[in-house]
């Protein structure tokens, strides 16, 4: 899992927390609560109780909860056996565990296009 590469989790959005707006972080973010808006971070983890409705820009994301929106990850997107994504995915690598759900459009792109946000 890519979070083993990280030293520590930078920001944690708790299960009882609701955010409406933009989250921007240069480090890792774990979301166990609900976010409506844009999330931009280096690495993102959406826990089993986490929910994001909006666009996501990151290097990598692991999804154990629910995401509805556009995900642009320059390295990898992983949907766990409990995860669910509805929307568009743009990344270099996509992994969906057995039981994970994805409905939408996926594009495996080269790193040049992803870094330009296309």
Secondary structure, DSSP 8 states (H G I E B T S, - for coil): -GGGGSSS--EEE-TT-EEES-EE-SSEEEE-SEEES-EE-SEEEE-TT-EEES-EEEEEEEESSEEEEEEEEEEEEEE-TT-EEEEEEEEEEEEE-TT-EEEEEEEE--HHHHHTT-
